[in-house]
């Protein structure tokens, strides 16, 4: 299994982020998906029977506050976490595809001047976008 994770450090509408993730995957915006209630954090997720080799999920705090992340697991905090998950971890084509998915999702975030970090295919987190002008950050 391969998971590529993007953590958004600025406020973002989880449903808009999920729509962008579905677009990146090539899924229709009116397609089927589900909402999972994990208490303090909810998750929007695509369905496996949609014929795509990856699932997309967006995890977000219900109260709109910044989630502290999981420091012991190396996951930074943020307002939303977008994950693309696929089977076939040994396939270099899947890993390249994940890098492309993250790049397209990251472009969507960057165009909105939202700070984000990324973990490609289960690797360490690196900065995807951090504006040099602190006033440019959306709060």
ABEGO torsion letter per residue (X at the ends): XBBBBBBBABBBBAAAAAAAAAAAAGBBAABBBBBBBAEABBBBBBBAAAGBABBBBBBBBAAGBBBAEBAAAGBBBEABBBBBBBBGAABAAAAAAAAAAAAAAAAAAAAAGBBBBBBBGGBBBBBABBBABAAABBX
